[in-house]
Protein backbone atom coordinates (compact mmCIF):
# COMPACT_ATOMS: atom_id res chain seq x y z
CA UNK A 1 0.00 0.00 0.00
CA UNK A 2 1.22 3.47 -0.84
CA UNK A 3 2.12 5.93 1.86
CA UNK A 4 -0.60 8.50 2.59
CA UNK A 5 -0.18 11.92 1.05
CA UNK A 6 0.70 15.01 3.02
CA UNK A 7 -2.95 15.67 3.76
CA UNK A 8 -3.47 12.25 5.36
CA UNK A 9 -6.75 11.55 3.53
CA UNK A 10 -7.62 8.00 2.54
CA UNK A 11 -6.96 7.25 -1.12
CA UNK A 12 -8.17 4.52 -3.45
CA UNK A 13 -5.72 2.11 -5.07
CA UNK A 14 -5.32 4.41 -8.08
CA UNK A 15 -4.38 7.35 -5.83
CA UNK A 16 -7.62 9.35 -6.00
CA UNK A 17 -9.12 10.67 -2.78
CA UNK A 18 -12.03 8.55 -1.58
CA UNK A 19 -15.39 10.36 -1.52
CA UNK A 20 -17.95 10.23 1.26
CA UNK A 21 -20.41 7.39 0.71
CA UNK A 22 -23.63 8.44 -1.01
CA UNK A 23 -25.90 6.80 1.53
CA UNK A 24 -24.67 8.98 4.43
CA UNK A 25 -27.36 11.25 5.88
CA UNK A 26 -26.87 14.99 6.19
CA UNK A 27 -27.52 14.86 9.96
CA UNK A 28 -24.64 12.37 10.40
CA UNK A 29 -22.00 14.58 8.74
CA UNK A 30 -19.54 16.33 11.05
CA UNK A 31 -20.96 19.66 9.85
CA UNK A 32 -24.42 19.18 8.27
CA UNK A 33 -25.07 21.14 5.08
CA UNK A 34 -27.53 23.96 5.73
CA UNK A 35 -30.35 24.22 3.23
CA UNK A 36 -30.91 20.46 3.04
CA UNK A 37 -33.10 18.26 5.20
CA UNK A 38 -31.33 16.33 7.98
CA UNK A 39 -32.59 13.14 6.31
CA UNK A 40 -31.21 14.07 2.86
CA UNK A 41 -28.60 11.64 1.56
CA UNK A 42 -25.24 12.82 0.24
CA UNK A 43 -26.13 11.19 -3.09
CA UNK A 44 -29.25 13.38 -3.36
CA UNK A 45 -27.32 16.52 -2.46
CA UNK A 46 -24.74 15.69 -5.15
CA UNK A 47 -27.46 15.32 -7.80
CA UNK A 48 -29.15 18.60 -6.85
CA UNK A 49 -25.95 20.66 -6.76
CA UNK A 50 -23.87 18.91 -9.42
CA UNK A 51 -20.86 18.72 -7.06
CA UNK A 52 -18.95 15.65 -5.89
CA UNK A 53 -17.33 16.92 -2.70
CA UNK A 54 -19.08 17.95 0.49
CA UNK A 55 -17.22 21.27 0.37
CA UNK A 56 -18.57 21.92 -3.13
CA UNK A 57 -22.09 21.07 -1.99
CA UNK A 58 -21.74 23.53 0.91
CA UNK A 59 -20.61 26.33 -1.45
CA UNK A 60 -23.59 25.85 -3.77
CA UNK A 61 -26.03 25.58 -0.83
CA UNK A 62 -24.64 28.78 0.72
CA UNK A 63 -25.20 30.69 -2.53
CA UNK A 64 -28.80 29.50 -2.83
CA UNK A 65 -29.79 30.55 0.70
CA UNK A 66 -31.46 33.97 1.02
Beta strands, then each sheet from edge to edge (+ up, - down):
end
